Amino acid sequence: MSSLIEDPGIPLVGMNKYHHFYNANSTSHSDLDIRSKPFETVGSRLARRKDLYIKRKRLCDLAFTLALAGIGVMVVETELVANGVITRRDLTSVLLKLVVTATTIGLLVSMALYHVMDVQLFTVNNSMDDWRLALNMRRVVSIGLEFVVCAVHPLPGEMYVHWLTTDSDGNLSAQPVRVPLDVLLSLPMFLRLYHTLRWVMLHSRLYQDASSQSLGALNRINFNFRFIFKSMMALYPDYALTVLMVSFFLIASWTLRLCEMYNDAMHARVHGNFLNSMWVVAITFLTVGYGDIVPNSFCGRGVAVVSGMMGAGCTALVVAVLARKLELSSAEKYVHDFVLEIHMGKKLKVQAANVVKYGWRLYRLNKKAALQSQGLLSPADGRLLLKLQSNLLRAIYSIREIKAAQRRLTDNALSLLDVYKAQQDVSSQVDVVRIRQQALDEKVTRMEETLRVIYQK
């Protein structure tokens, strides 16, 4: 085999537009015209695509780690200041906030590199020569929004803002409350947890498996977090819901405590306890709302509203999961339907016997009345006649109900899976019949040839 064929640097398909022809002296891609460089081989493109996938995954891991580290350091610094261990002017607080700033800068850099790799991967997958073709308005806006969200963090120093609070009657407070600026800058840091969704998506088996990617591409399935979340809810619904609900419950409780702990002395003492904040979030999350403890700041009320909305959504998911868990399997449904069918068959026989029994007794009673001189029944026989007629009509109506229930059971027992299995069985039987017919045709053809040979002799 010549070196021309073995060289992976030569494109598999040439472009007649540029009149490129291979000759015996051309053994490398470097001998070709400079305009053919964008047309890579399939192997080199796949290798580059794999390399970009690995780099993007590592950058996602780095961004996820820095996001969690920044949130953790912020929570530690806030708790130390809230419990009076340090003040915002101490060196410890300044150093912790500098660490948060450093993690924020590292997070922004890793995000920038991640999006660069993402754009390059998009150009490779779609065979684009210019990376600017991968940028549209939606992608640019989403990238800018990510940078704005991740850039917010508490700054070193002691700065305050003022806001108004409300009482239980909804009246505004007379004096505004002085609140540290760190509260407003710390709460948006929890929005960095969206990196968790990206991390889960890139580490999913469905996303990493090449066969799954190929099947998804053939069926036009976009492997985004929505698809990964649906697959997780289908495979592990209990674990996914538990992690989601517990994580949101803890975050909402801590943010509510942070919003309410800088009110007046009485409310600060109530909401300064983390257990009270957990209680408020729990009864709001479960849409109960006792009203014994209520948020007084607009920040706390916003957290309560979000908790109620998330509670309604999680309740719907829990109901859907429980309904699917309580649903009978195919084997259980077959057994259940079989038992019901036997039970209804027995009831049908009993009611049919009742129809015969009450009909015969009515016949005898009417015949008895006909044999009497005046054709009239005694009061006791009249009451018996009405009772027998009522029982006969009730038995006939029961037979109709049982037959209708049997028809409904037959209709409900037929599912799409059963139809598919029946269609497969019919197709296999038709194939067997076709094969036998072809074999029979061949035998008849051979018999005709044999008879023709015998006749010619």
C-alpha positions, 0 to 999 in steps of 0.5 A, a space after each residue: 500500500 502506498 504512502 498516499 493511501 496511508 497518510 491520514 492527513 489527506 482528505 477523504 473527499 476532494 473538492 472539484 471546485 478547486 481542481 485538486 488532483 492527487 499525483 504520484 509525487 504527492 504523499 502528504 497533505 502539506 503538498 496540497 493547496 492551502 485552500 484544502 486545509 479546512 477539509 479534514 479526514 474523518 479520523 482526525 475530526 473524530 480525534 479532535 472531537 474526542 479531545 474537545 469533549 475531554 477538555 470541556 468535561 475537565 473545565 466543567 469539573 473545574 467550574 463546578 468545584 470553584 462554584 461550590 468552593 465559593 458558596 461554601 466559603 461564603 456560608 462559613 464567613 456569613 455564619 462566623 459574622 452572624 454568630 459574633 465570632 468575627 466582624 466584617 472588619 477583621 482580617 479573617 473576614 477579609 481573607 475569606 472574602 478574598 478567597 471568594 473573590 479568587 474562586 469567582 475569578 477562577 470560575 469566570 476564567 473556566 467558564 470562558 474556556 468552557 464556552 470556547 471549547 463548546 463553540 469549537 466542538 459545535 464547529 467540528 460537529 457541524 463542519 464549520 470553518 468559521 467559529 463565528 457561525 456558531 454564535 447566535 444571539 441566544 447563545 451570546 445572551 445566555 453566556 453573558 447572563 451566566 457571567 453576570 450571575 457568577 460574577 456577583 459575590 460579597 466584597 471585602 469591607 463593611 457596607 450597609 443598605 436600608 430597606 423597609 420591613 412589614 409586620 403581621 398586619 402588612 403595615 410598613 415599619 416606621 424606620 428602615 432597617 440597616 442590612 449589610 450589603 453582603 446579604 444582597 450579594 450573597 444570595 445570588 451566589 446560590 444561582 451558581 448551582 446551575 453548574 450542578 446541572 451541567 456537571 450531571 449532564 456531562 457525567 451521565 452515562 447516556 451523554 458519554 456513551 457513543 452508541 447512545 449519542 449515535 441513536 440520539 442523532 439518528 432519532 433527532 434527540 437532543 442530549 440536554 439536561 432535560 433529556 437526562 433529567 427525564 431519564 433519571 426520573 424514569 430510572 431513579 425517581 425516588 433518589 432524584 426527588 429526594 436529593 432535589 427536595 432536600 437540597 432546595 429545603 436546606 438552601 431556602 431555609 438558610 436564605 430565609 434566615 439570612 433575609 430575616 435575621 437583620 430585622 428588629 430585635 424581636 423578629 431577629 431573635 425568632 428568625 435567627 434560629 435556623 430551626 424556625 426558618 426550616 419550619 417556615 419553609 417546610 409549612 410553605 413548601 407543603 402548602 400548609 401555612 399555619 401563620 405562627 411564624 411569618 417573614 417580615 422582609 420582602 426578601 423573606 417573602 420572596 423566598 417563601 413564594 419561591 418555596 411555595 412554587 417549588 413545593 407545588 411542583 415537587 408535590 406534582 412530581 411525587 404524585 406522578 411517581 407514586 402513581 407509577 409505583 402503585 401501577 400494576 406490572 404486566 404479570 400482576 395485571 394479568 393475574 388480577 384480570 384473570 381473578 376478576 374474570 373468574 369472579 365475574 363468571 361465577 357471579 354471572 352463573 349465580 344471577 343466571 340461576 336466580 333468573 331461572 329460579 325466580 322465573 319458575 316460581 313466578 310461573 307456578 304462582 301465576 298458574 296457581 292463580 289461574 287454577 283458582 275459581 276467581 283467578 285472584 291471589 291471596 294477600 300473602 301470594 300477592 306480596 310474594 308475587 311482587 317480591 319475585 318480580 322484583 328479584 327477577 328484574 334485579 337478577 336481569 339487571 345484574 346480568 347486564 352489569 356483569 356483562 358490561 364489566 366483562 367487556 370493560 375488563 377485556 378492553 382495558 386488558 388490551 394494551 399497546 404492548 399486547 398489540 405489538 406482540 400480537 402483530 409480531 406473532 402474526 408477522 412471524 407466522 406469515 413469514 413461516 407460511 411464505 417460506 413453506 409456500 416458496 418451498 412448495 413452489 420449488 417442489 412443484 417446479 421440480 416435479 414439473 421438470 421431472 414429468 417433462 423429462 419423463 414425457 420426452 423420453 
